[in-house]
Structures are given as C-alpha cells and as structure tokens.
C-alpha cells in the first residue's frame, strides 16, 4: 500500500532539473532543428515547430505548404499525425530524461478529422502528468505501462480540425 501511495499523481516530480534542461534545449529553434534533422528528418522537412512545452503540456504547429499538401488543397493526414505525435512524444522524451533509460513506443493511433486543415494548425497535448506517472510506475515496477494521449489540432480561427488519440507504451530498461 505504501508503494501505491508513493505513486500518487501529485507525488510524481514533473519538473526535475533534467526536464528543465531538456525544455531549454528543445525550445531553442536551432537546437530543435538540428535534432529533427538528425533523428526526425520527415518532421524537419514538414516544418514542425515546438511552440510550447511545460511539464503538463506541449504545443506543436504545422503549416500548410507545398511539402505538406494533399491533392485536396489541405494538409496531408500523415503530416497532421506527425505533429500530433510530436506534441505527446516530446513530453515523453522530457520525462525519460529525468531518470534511467525507458523504452517508448507508439502502439495505437486513432483520429477524427472534423474540418479541412489549411493555414497554421496547432496541436495541443495536455497529458504530461499522465505520461510522467506512467514512466514513474514503469521505473518503480519494471513493468510496461500505457498512456492514451490526446492531441487536438486547432486552426487559426480556433476551430478543431483533428483529434488524435495516441497510445504510448513505456517500459523501464533494466
């Protein structure tokens, strides 16, 4: 019972010094571009931008342009999926920095598209606390944990264009 109490969501440290250092690095446009060129080249080509990251949430933008378009004059769904995944994945990467190695993998993705995506689309994911909790539990137990993160894409008028539910699996490495 003491173990469960120690994993209460409010006891998970969301803002460790390592997480703060990671945030400073990825909020530097040049450092983020270099990282994406090396590790996520398609995200770099598509022009994804990280506009906000806190321990609780992250926002990633993608713009309608030649490389992101589909034949219907909107942003191709795969480009939207990249932005939605990065909004949750960058939070997972930040939380992994705060301790021992943890493997992370997308195991499922569902999406709903409600409006044509043109212009600048911002994907917001407010699931940082749930991600931190799952990683902490996996480190404590050595077992895998999953989290369903919701990334909501909004256009410049404030209308929702797409909602992605991305299931992440986390397992601490021994």
Secondary structure as GFF3:
##gff-version 3
##sequence-region A 1 174
A	DSSP	alpha_helix	2	6	.	.	.	ID=ss1
A	DSSP	three_ten_helix	9	11	.	.	.	ID=ss2
A	DSSP	alpha_helix	17	26	.	.	.	ID=ss3
A	DSSP	alpha_helix	29	39	.	.	.	ID=ss4
A	DSSP	alpha_helix	41	46	.	.	.	ID=ss5
A	DSSP	beta_strand	49	53	.	.	.	ID=ss6
A	DSSP	beta_strand	58	63	.	.	.	ID=ss7
A	DSSP	three_ten_helix	66	68	.	.	.	ID=ss8
A	DSSP	alpha_helix	77	96	.	.	.	ID=ss9
A	DSSP	beta_strand	102	113	.	.	.	ID=ss10
A	DSSP	beta_strand	120	125	.	.	.	ID=ss11
A	DSSP	alpha_helix	128	141	.	.	.	ID=ss12
A	DSSP	beta_strand	145	154	.	.	.	ID=ss13
A	DSSP	beta_strand	160	172	.	.	.	ID=ss14
###
